[in-house]
Amino acid sequence: MDNSTIPIAYQSNPPSVPDWLNKGDNAWQLVAATLVGCQSMPGLVVLYGSIVKKKWAVNSAFMALYAFASTLIIWVLVGYKMAFGDRLLPFWGKAGAALSQKYLIHRASLPATEHHYNNGTIETPMTEPFYPQATLVFFEFVFAAITIILLAGSVLGRMNIKAWMIFAPLWLLFSYTIGAFSLWGGGFLYHWGVIDYSGGYVIHLASGVSGFTAAYWVGPRLKSDRERFSPNNILLMLTGAGMLWLGWSGFNGGAPYAANITAAVAVLNTHVCAATSLLVWTLLDVIFFSKPSVIGAVQGMMTGLVCITPGAGLVHTWAAIVMGIFAGCIPWFTMMVLHKKSALLQKVDDTLAVFHTHAVAGVLGGVLTGLLAVPQLSSFDLPVPGEKGTFYGGGISQLFKQIVGALFVIGWNIFSTTVILWAIALFIPLRMPDEQLMIGDDAAHGEEAYALWGDGDKFDATRHETIVTNTGDEDNVQRQLNVMGARGVTIQL
């Protein structure tokens, strides 16, 4: 067949398909990025909007929505290259825009990942996936966005929304990019051999520690909200949790930057660990509290997903079950037992217990990965030759590296989050005043989540009768209801 008669998209080498492009890898990476994006929008937007009190539904959902949008703009303007560009410092890349066609249509590369021996020969080749830079920019953006949104879970129900609008982009620039470059973009921890397959440290430990730090500086919720903060819609909360769980296929499956064997192993291990952790957490709730908690099951699901993330593509599936058992009981213990005995944990009002579900589970996953990483799987994905878990001949050095990596992320996030919030507090109060906290969404946004009367009208008992009399005339009853514009009123039979 004459090549000119074949549609251009199916020709062997059309202009939009250069020699280096792997269509399968590109397709999977875009799908994986979209799955991770759906974890935030609408996943965490729905989860946050439903897991809080009704009066905070709009504010909580909007904090997630705003963070997602603001992160994208800052990311393409300067953030991406600070995390994945040329090396500026051992822990930071050179800032620059990722906006031009010339840059985005060329083959993706992480320039700082290349490393040489002292004699000049290459020890670690540069990471160059087989798709355009635009794909990688978008994929890494959704990870940055979800990190900030997870952090928000610690300060729901009282942080000044204007302070949050400033804090989110500043934290991205001065905290997230540091961790991302150091561990993923070719920084000193990357080349030293600290293992963080898909964000146990960069995302979860960072968000958990920064969230806890932010909760300390912002201050607590109202006493009444701390004592009782029940979800306004548990079924909708489960919907958001479900989006988060299934979206993790892209979270860990996209980490190898290719549709390869590692991606397949990572996806399976992710769901096995999450299911195990959920069941263990639920079992502990039944044993100690006599009833299975739905919120507890979601927390167990989350800790399993977080724990497997540092090593999802690097461990056996039986090891994923072991990690799920630990993920279901260690954070449960820190949340249900240790938290009640610690004066510091009691003092800091971490609204959604992000410290336990992300910081504790993230460190746990990083340490277990240092013990359980399989040599063959590690050779598929890790940059430093010979990396493997302690139980497979890696020695105590790998465990030591994992602990040092965790300490760096913890220390930097405490420092950077504190400085950013101190700077913001000079101009804007970090916490809403008590009188506005009593009102919630209406005070913060002039909007409320649910319309209880008519089409968004608030029911005013001084302007409407509250009793409908049944005179036997159905048309008359309907007219009374229409005038009131209300549902759920009492009908006098």
Residue, then its C-alpha position, 0 to 999 in steps of 0.5 A: m500500500d502506498n504510504s500516502t494513503i495511510p492515515i498519518a497517525y498510523q504511518s510508521n514515522p509521522p512527524s509527531v512520532p519521533d524515533w525515540l517515542n514509545k507510544g505504549d510508555n507515553a500512553w501509560q504515563l499519561v493515564a497514570a498521571t490522570l489517575v493520580g490527578c483524580q486522587s486529588m480532583p475529585g478524590l480528596v476534594v470529595l473526601y475532605g468535603s464529606i469527612v468534616k462537619k457540615k459547616w466546614a464542607v465547602n472550606s475543606a473541599f476548596m482548600a484542596l481545589y485551590a491547592f491543585a490549581s495553584t500548584l500547576i501554575i507555579w509548577v510550570l513557571v518555576g517549580y518543575k525545574m527546581a525539582f527535576g532540572d539541572r543541579l544548582l545545589p546538592f539538594w535543589g535544581k535550577a529554577g526555570a519555566a517549563l512552558s516553551q514548545k522547544y522544551l516540551i516536545h523534546r525527549a524527557s530527561l532528568p539531567a541531574t540523575e547522571h553520575h560519574y565515577n572519579n575517573g570520569t566514566i558514567e556510574t549512573p546514566m541519565t534518566e531519559p524516558f521514551y516520551p516527551q518532556a510535557t508528559l513528565v512535567f504533567f506526571e510530576f505535577v500531580f504528585a506535587a499537588i497531592t502532597i500539598i492537599l494531603l498536608a491540608g488535612s492537618v489544618l482543616g476546620r480553622m486555618n484562615i483561607k487567605a493564609w492557605m492561599i499564600f502558604a500552598p505555593l510557598w510550601l511547594l517552592f521551598s519544601y516540596t522541590i527540595g525533597a523531590f530533587s534530593l530523592w528523585g531529581g538527581g540530588f545527593l540522597y538519590h545518588w547516595g542510594v536512599i530508596d524512595y520508589s514512589g514517594g513514601y518520603v517525598i510525599h507522605l513523610a513530607s506532608g505528614v511532618s509539615g501538616f503536623t508542624a502547620a497544625y502546631w503553628v496555626g492552632p487548634r479548632l474550637k473546643s466543641d469541634r475537637e470534641r465532636f467532628s463527625p463526618n457530614n456524609i460517610l457514604l460520600m467519604l467512602t466515594g472519595a476514599g475509593m477514588l484515592w485507592l484505585g488512583w494509587s494504580g497510577f501513583n505507584g504504577g507510573a513511578p518506573y516512567a514506563a509500562n514495564i514489569t516493575a509497573a505491573v508488580a507495583v500495582l499488584n503490591t499496592h492493592v494487596c498491601a492496602a487490603t491487608s492493612l484495612l483488614v488488620w485495622t478493622l480487626l483491631d477496632v473490633i477487638f478493642f472497641s467491639k465495633p468495626s469503624v468505617i472511618g478506621a477502615v479508611q485510615g487503615m486503607m490509607t496507611g497500607l497505601v502509604c507504607i507500600t509506596p516506598g517499595a511497591g515495585l521492589v518487594h515480593t507480593w508476600a512482603a506486601i502482605v507483611m508490610g500491610i500487617f505492620a501498616g495496619c497495626i503500627p499507625w493504629f497503635t500510635m493513633m489509638v494508644l500513644h497519641k492519648k499518652s503523649a502531651l505533644l500529640q494531644k496538644v497539636d490539633d492534627t484534624l485528620a491525623v495526617f501525622h499518623t497515616h502519612a508520617v508514621a506510615g511513610v517512615l515505616g514503609g521506608v524502613l521496611t523497604g530497606l529490609l525487604a527490597v529484592p535484588q532483581l526487582s531493585s536492579f530494574d529500577l534503582p539508579v545505584p548498582g547493587e542496591k538491595g534490602t538488608f535481608y537480601g545481602g544489602g547489609i546494615s548500610q541500606l537501613f542506615k541510608q533509609i533512616v538518614g533519608a527520613l531524618f533529612v526529610i523530617g528536619w527540612n520540613i519542620f524548618s521550612t514549614t515553620v519559616i513560611l508560616w512565621a513569614i505569613a503570620l507577619f501579614i495575615p492571621l493563620r487562624m480564623p477568629d473564634e466567632q468565624l470558626m463558630i459559623g464555618d463556611d458562611a463566614a469564610h466563603g459566604e456559601e454553604a454546602y447544603a440547601l435545606w430549604g427551597d432552592g438554596d434559600k435559608f428557612d426563616a421561621t419568622r417569615h413562614e408558617t411551619i405547619v401545613t394543615n391537611t384540609g383534604d384538598e391536595d391542591n391546597v396542601q401543595r399550594q401551602l408547601n410551594v409558598m413555604g418553599a420548604r421540605g421536611v415540614t410538619i403536616q398536621l393530619 
